Amino acid sequence: MIYFAKIGSMPFIREKKRGEKAWEESARYRSFFGIFELGMIICIFLWIWFPIPQLSWLINQNIFISIFIGICISIPSLLLLIKGMKDAGEESLHPSKETKMFGGIYRHIRHPQNLGEFSLFIVLAFCINSLFLVLWVTTNVIILILIVSYFEEKDLVERFGESYIKYKQTTGAFFPKIRKSLNKEE
């Protein structure tokens, strides 16, 4: 999964070795990554029927409480994901050399799609009412989101150069940066 995430998010860097076909390959690898995500979703759902008895820790005796928590997490996650996809346009699934740096939500955070998409796995774990799954999925999501974002940023720095480096300095990766006054005396 991480392999496909890495190579799917680095079309510009890979173009140096693979040529123009690197852009089309990146789109294909992003699709493969999506297949692995689907597999992860299926594994989470299989927990409903095949839990490991020693790890069957409930979040709450009342499943509706954990479902409510999941819904509360899903709303901002879906909003981030949808807004990020809308503002990125086709680049979300099909990278293109002609794409310029994004506006919209990307003026505030650099990885809204990653944050929104991967948080939905945690929502599933809450809806299943499994504390073990919440802990396991959260750990995996944090690792995955950091790795995917690292390789995306590596490619974007190569692709957009100094303008992306300046953008990174003023825009938070997952949460908006609190901007300090530039006129502040030291």
C-alpha positions, 0 to 999 in steps of 0.5 A, spaced: 500 500 500 505 504 501 509 503 495 503 504 491 502 511 495 509 513 494 510 512 486 503 514 485 504 521 488 511 522 485 510 523 477 514 529 476 520 526 480 519 519 476 518 523 469 526 524 470 527 516 469 521 514 466 519 519 461 512 522 460 509 515 461 510 517 469 504 521 469 500 516 466 503 510 471 502 515 477 494 515 475 494 507 475 498 507 481 493 511 485 488 506 483 492 500 485 492 504 492 485 505 492 484 497 491 488 497 497 484 502 501 478 498 499 482 491 502 483 495 508 475 497 509 473 490 508 478 487 513 475 492 518 468 490 516 470 483 517 471 484 524 464 484 525 463 477 524 470 475 526 473 479 532 479 476 535 476 475 542 482 477 546 482 484 543 474 485 543 474 491 547 468 495 546 468 503 546 461 503 549 456 498 551 451 502 547 453 502 540 450 508 538 455 512 542 460 510 538 456 510 532 455 518 534 462 519 535 464 516 528 459 521 525 462 527 528 468 525 526 466 523 519 462 530 518 469 534 518 473 529 514 468 528 508 468 536 508 475 536 508 475 530 502 470 533 498 473 540 498 480 538 497 478 534 491 474 540 488 479 545 489 484 540 486 480 538 480 482 532 476 489 532 479 486 528 485 486 522 481 490 523 474 496 528 475 498 532 470 504 536 468 500 542 466 497 543 473 498 549 477 498 550 485 491 549 488 487 555 491 481 554 495 482 550 501 489 549 499 491 556 502 489 554 509 492 546 509 496 543 504 493 536 505 486 536 506 484 530 502 489 526 505 487 528 512 479 527 510 480 520 506 484 517 512 480 519 517 474 516 514 478 509 516 477 511 524 470 513 523 469 505 520 472 503 527 468 507 531 462 505 528 464 498 529 464 499 536 471 496 537 477 500 541 482 495 538 480 497 531 480 505 533 487 504 536 490 500 530 487 504 525 489 510 528 496 508 528 496 506 521 492 512 519 498 516 522 503 512 519 500 512 512 498 519 512 505 522 514 509 517 509 504 519 503 504 526 505 512 526 505 513 523 498 507 528 495 511 534 498 518 531 495 515 531 488 511 538 489 518 541 491 521 538 485 515 540 481 514 547 483 520 549 486 521 556 491 514 557 490 512 551 494 517 552 499 515 558 501 508 556 501 510 550 506 513 556 510 506 559 511 501 553 510 500 548 515 500 541 513 494 538 516 492 544 520 492 552 519 498 555 521 497 561 526 500 567 522 504 571 526 504 579 525 510 580 520 511 587 523 512 584 530 519 587 533 524 583 536 
